[in-house]
Amino acid sequence: MKNPVNPLTVVMGGAKIKGKIELIENFLNIADNLLIGGALSFPFLKAKGLDIHSPLIDNESLDNANRLLDYANSIGKEIILPSDFVTAVSINDIDSIDIKLIENLNSDTNCFDIGPETTMIFSNFISQAETILWNGPLGVSENPYFGTGTQQVCRIIEELTNNGVISVLGGGDTASAANRFSKGNNFTHISTGGGASLELLSGRELPAI
């Protein structure tokens, strides 16, 4: 990752921003495209003024999101965030499932997957890459109603890998999603070491074992 084959596209999801601050900052400097989905995108969208609500958004996550958005702006980079979500009143209320653009979100809905427009936008960026790093699912992907975005991203990364693109998947949840959605599990490298792989990719030197 120090000298990737460009374009390098980084796809990040999962839940919390706190453990990924250095990783995001590091890849803002070297990635051609940084795509953030899943609950990880919530504080960024809130910081940009969107009416999005989640127990995962707190003052610390908002401060971190604002700092990273300001840093991206200062170096002329853009963090690509979702434009729509698959929403529901609760994860078990399948009758309330809907697709909403981010400007139509409100406190009565919860976001459980990236929407079809976001999936298309992310797929377009990914399809132009020569190196792909993926860390974190883009929704509650273990639930079949909320796994479409993660499934699509997984399938396109696998297809590109079969055509010679370098793909690196990091983290246990990402590995589980790859095992669930890929046809042949054909990726360049999969690391199940979530915290350790994040530290390594964020630029830290890890102690020898």
ROSE-586297 format. One record per residue (C-alpha): x, y negated, z negated; residue in one letter. Coordinates in pm, whole numbers, plus 50000, padded with zeros to 5 digits. Layout:
BEGIN
XYZa
...
END
This chain:
BEGIN
500005000050000m
503004976749981k
503384978550359n
500034990450494p
499204995350857v
496974965550928n
494144957150933p
493774968250570l
490214969250438t
489574974450067v
486154986449951v
485414983149580m
482374993149377g
481665007649038g
480384988948736a
482764966348548k
485014938348668i
487254937948359k
489474967248453g
489804956048815k
490854919548788i
494524925348870e
493614949949145l
491244925049313i
493794897049281e
496564918849423n
494524929349724f
493324894149794l
496974887549876n
497534917250105i
494174929650238a
492634916850558d
489154923450421n
487954928350063l
484424942450033l
482784944149690i
479494962449627g
477754981049349g
477364965649006a
480864951549047l
479354925549280s
476784913149027f
478944887848839p
480314874349168f
476794868649302l
475704853248972k
478734830248982a
477654819249331k
474254808949193g
472114839449279l
469264849649048d
470624884048963i
470184900148622h
472044929448468s
473274939448121p
476674942948289l
476834905248342i
478244886648044d
480214854747991n
483554872548029e
482594889048359s
481264855948491l
484474838048395d
486524864948568n
484344863448879a
484614825648898n
488384827448859r
488724853349136l
486404834149369l
488424802449308d
491664821349369y
490334836249693a
489314801449810n
492734787249720s
494514812149946i
491984810650227g
490474844950171k
486834855650137e
485404882349910i
482674899450115i
479644905449890l
476264922449949p
473524903650132s
470764927850030d
470054955549780f
467824985649729v
465864975449420t
463374990449175a
461764981448845v
463675010648692s
465765039348820i
462895063648754n
460165042348913d
460485054049272i
457155038349370d
458665003949311s
461675009449541i
462104980249779d
464774963049986i
465424926949897k
467734900350032l
469914885349761i
468074851949775e
464814870149688n
466114887049373l
464504879449038n
464514891348678s
461814917548744d
463994938648970t
467144958948929n
469654965949206c
470665002249246f
472285004049592d
473544981349866i
470864975150126g
470854984150497p
472074949850612e
475024951350372t
475754987150475t
475904976150839m
478174946550760i
480514967850546f
480594995150812s
481574969651077n
484544957350870f
485594992950786i
485405004451148s
488024978351248q
490554989850986a
493725010051031e
494165014850654t
491265018350407i
491305018450029l
488045028149861w
487535026149485n
484095029849328g
480635039849457p
478395012349592l
475265022249403g
473865048749171v
474995074049427s
474255105149219e
470555096349261n
469365105749613p
467145074749630y
470115051649571f
473015068849746g
472525058350107t
475025029750106g
477765050549946t
476985079550178q
477275058050490q
480575042950376v
481915077350290c
480925092050627r
482415063750832i
485705064950636i
485895102450690e
485185098751063e
487845071951098l
490355093450908t
489735121551157n
490675096451428n
493995086951268g
493085059251023v
494795061050682i
492305064350395s
493085063350022v
490305070649773l
490865062749405g
488975072049089g
486925101148965g
483545086349065d
484835079649416t
486175115149444a
482815128749328s
481005107849589a
483405120049858a
482745156149760n
479005149649764r
478725131350094f
481625141150319s
481275168950572k
484785182650543g
486395161450273n
488925149150528n
490705119150378f
494385110050374t
494615109749993h
492185112549702i
493305103149352s
491095113149061t
493195092648817g
490875062948779g
492685040348531g
496155051448634a
495485046949006s
494055012248940l
497155002048745e
499455015049017l
497514997849295l
497334965349101s
501114963249121g
502204977148784r
505025002048746e
503865033548574l
506115051748325p
507595084348445a
506115116348306i
END
